[in-house]
Amino acid sequence: MLTVTGAIAIMLLALLAAMYLNDRTIDADRVRTTATVLAVSPLRTGIEFVDQNGLTVRPSGGVLYPGLLHVGQQFVVEYSAAHPEVVRVAGRTAANGLLMVLFAAAGTALVAAAAPMLLRRSADRVGRRVRAVG
């Protein structure tokens, strides 16, 4: 169980690092523009916008920190002029995603703490049944 918990903790730390690195990339060469939501799914929000060179950009990973956007909505984004694929909703940062990471960490800790107790209870029940039959 500790191996799974450790792996999840490492993934959450990597996610936090990636969020802050993306913000740093955008902040280093920030450009603001209006984007349009093309699609919304549980895993990503697809958008398109026109960059400072007049090219239409549809980031393959969607937009960072998309909460509460809907198809057809226009909104302001910030992106990196050097890397237009790295784009976030204007005014939102890794701090917005931090709460989600903390909830995931707390949920993982609860499951990791409860699992041994639940497994022990289950094993005790099975042991009692085996002794009663045998």
C-alpha positions as CSV (number, residue, x, y, z in Angstrom):
1,M,0.0,0.0,0.0
2,L,2.9,2.3,0.8
3,T,4.3,1.8,-2.7
4,V,1.0,3.0,-4.3
5,T,0.7,5.9,-1.9
6,G,4.3,6.9,-2.6
7,A,3.7,6.7,-6.3
8,I,0.6,8.9,-6.1
9,A,2.6,11.4,-3.9
10,I,5.4,11.6,-6.5
11,M,2.8,12.2,-9.3
12,L,1.1,15.0,-7.3
13,L,4.5,16.6,-6.7
14,A,5.3,16.3,-10.4
15,L,2.0,17.9,-11.2
16,L,2.7,20.8,-8.8
17,A,6.1,21.3,-10.4
18,A,4.6,21.3,-13.9
19,M,1.9,23.8,-12.9
20,Y,4.5,26.2,-11.5
21,L,6.9,25.7,-14.5
22,N,4.0,26.4,-17.0
23,D,3.2,29.6,-15.0
24,R,6.9,30.6,-15.1
25,T,7.0,30.0,-18.9
26,I,3.9,32.2,-19.4
27,D,5.1,34.9,-17.0
28,A,8.5,35.2,-18.7
29,D,7.0,36.2,-22.1
30,R,3.3,36.9,-21.4
31,V,0.8,37.9,-24.1
32,R,-2.9,38.4,-23.6
33,T,-5.6,37.8,-26.1
34,T,-9.2,36.5,-26.5
35,A,-9.9,32.8,-26.9
36,T,-13.0,30.8,-27.7
37,V,-13.9,27.5,-26.1
38,L,-14.3,24.8,-28.8
39,A,-15.0,21.7,-26.6
40,V,-15.3,20.8,-22.9
41,S,-14.6,17.3,-21.5
42,P,-13.7,16.0,-18.1
43,L,-10.0,15.9,-19.0
44,R,-9.5,19.1,-21.1
45,T,-11.0,22.2,-22.4
46,G,-10.2,22.8,-26.1
47,I,-9.8,26.4,-27.2
48,E,-8.5,28.5,-30.0
49,F,-7.0,31.9,-30.3
50,V,-5.1,34.1,-32.7
51,D,-1.5,34.7,-31.5
52,Q,0.5,37.9,-31.9
53,N,1.7,36.7,-35.3
54,G,-1.8,36.3,-36.6
55,L,-1.7,32.5,-36.5
56,T,-4.6,30.5,-35.1
57,V,-3.5,28.3,-32.2
58,R,-5.4,25.3,-30.8
59,P,-3.3,24.0,-27.9
60,S,-3.3,20.2,-27.9
61,G,-3.5,20.1,-24.1
62,G,-6.3,22.7,-23.9
63,V,-6.1,25.6,-21.5
64,L,-4.7,25.5,-17.9
65,Y,-7.1,26.2,-15.0
66,P,-10.3,26.2,-17.2
67,G,-13.0,25.9,-14.4
68,L,-16.5,26.9,-15.4
69,L,-16.0,27.5,-19.1
70,H,-18.5,26.4,-21.7
71,V,-18.5,25.8,-25.4
72,G,-18.7,29.0,-27.4
73,Q,-17.6,31.2,-24.6
74,Q,-15.0,33.9,-25.3
75,F,-12.6,34.8,-22.5
76,V,-9.1,36.3,-22.0
77,V,-6.1,34.1,-22.0
78,E,-2.4,34.6,-21.2
79,Y,0.1,32.6,-23.2
80,S,3.8,32.4,-23.7
81,A,4.9,34.3,-26.9
82,A,7.8,31.8,-27.2
83,H,5.5,28.8,-26.6
84,P,1.9,29.6,-27.6
85,E,0.8,26.0,-26.7
86,V,1.3,27.0,-23.0
87,V,-1.9,29.0,-22.2
88,R,-4.0,29.7,-19.2
89,V,-7.1,31.6,-18.3
90,A,-6.1,35.2,-17.6
91,G,-5.8,35.8,-13.9
92,R,-5.5,32.2,-12.9
93,T,-2.3,30.5,-11.8
94,A,-1.0,27.3,-10.3
95,A,-2.5,28.5,-7.0
96,N,-5.9,27.7,-8.5
97,G,-4.9,24.2,-9.1
98,L,-3.3,23.8,-5.7
99,L,-6.6,23.1,-4.0
100,M,-7.2,20.1,-6.3
101,V,-3.8,18.7,-5.6
102,L,-4.3,19.1,-1.8
103,F,-7.7,17.3,-2.0
104,A,-6.1,14.5,-4.0
105,A,-3.3,14.2,-1.4
106,A,-5.8,14.2,1.5
107,G,-7.9,11.6,-0.2
108,T,-4.8,9.4,-0.8
109,A,-3.8,9.8,2.8
110,L,-7.3,8.8,4.0
111,V,-7.4,5.7,1.8
112,A,-3.8,4.7,2.8
113,A,-4.7,5.1,6.5
114,A,-8.0,3.2,6.2
115,A,-6.9,0.4,3.9
116,P,-4.9,-1.6,6.4
117,M,-7.7,-1.5,9.0
118,L,-10.3,-2.6,6.4
119,L,-8.1,-5.4,5.1
120,R,-7.4,-6.6,8.6
121,R,-11.2,-6.7,9.4
122,S,-11.9,-8.6,6.2
123,A,-9.1,-11.1,6.9
124,D,-10.5,-11.6,10.5
125,R,-14.0,-12.3,9.1
126,V,-12.6,-14.8,6.6
127,G,-10.5,-16.4,9.4
128,R,-13.6,-16.8,11.6
129,R,-15.6,-18.4,8.7
130,V,-12.7,-20.8,8.0
131,R,-12.5,-21.8,11.7
132,A,-16.3,-22.2,11.9
133,V,-16.4,-24.5,8.8
134,G,-13.2,-26.5,9.7
